[in-house]
Amino acid sequence: MEPRLSLITLGVTDLERARAFYERLGWRGQEVEETVFFEAGGVVLVLWGRDKLALDSGVADTGRDSFDGVVLAHNVRSAEEVEQVAAAAEAAGATMTRPPGETFYGGYAACFSDPDGHVWEISYNPGFALREDGSIILPDFGTD
């Protein structure tokens, strides 16, 4: 398998509410057959009914009231940008789960959840450079 991530699909309980939230963040989606697609820097974020996603994936849906063990990350170029994105997310209706602040790795980050409880981290990590297009450049950690 090639090391590539193409799509991230979020199971949502209300497609229109979820789409409106992401569009308030400045994303522009296209809806096809009750599924919304957003281009996101070389990856596509997909919103689809939570029940349909669980059925299609062959898993039981245990509900959205528990942490599912996945955090989506949006890296930025400065601590100030973390503050700006966190404020925009909160204004769009996000629930802040961790306010902006310094991190253990010498960076600056905040976390929020979208209307369906999907957690996003907004992070400035001085050890991870970003290309002009915003894609991340992993440093050589010196391990195999």
Sequence and secondary structure as in RCSB ss.txt:
>XXXX:A:sequence
MEPRLSLITLGVTDLERARAFYERLGWRGQEVEETVFFEAGGVVLVLWGRDKLALDSGVADTGRDSFDGVVLAHN
VRSAEEVEQVAAAAEAAGATMTRPPGETFYGGYAACFSDPDGHVWEISYNPGFALREDGSIILPDFGTD
>XXXX:A:secstr
  S   EEEEEES HHHHHHHHHHTT  EEEETTEEEEEETTEEEEEEEHHHHHHHHT     SSS  S EEEEE
 SSHHHHHHHHHHHHHHT EEEEEEEE TTS EEEEEE TT  EEEEEE TTSEE TTS EE    S  
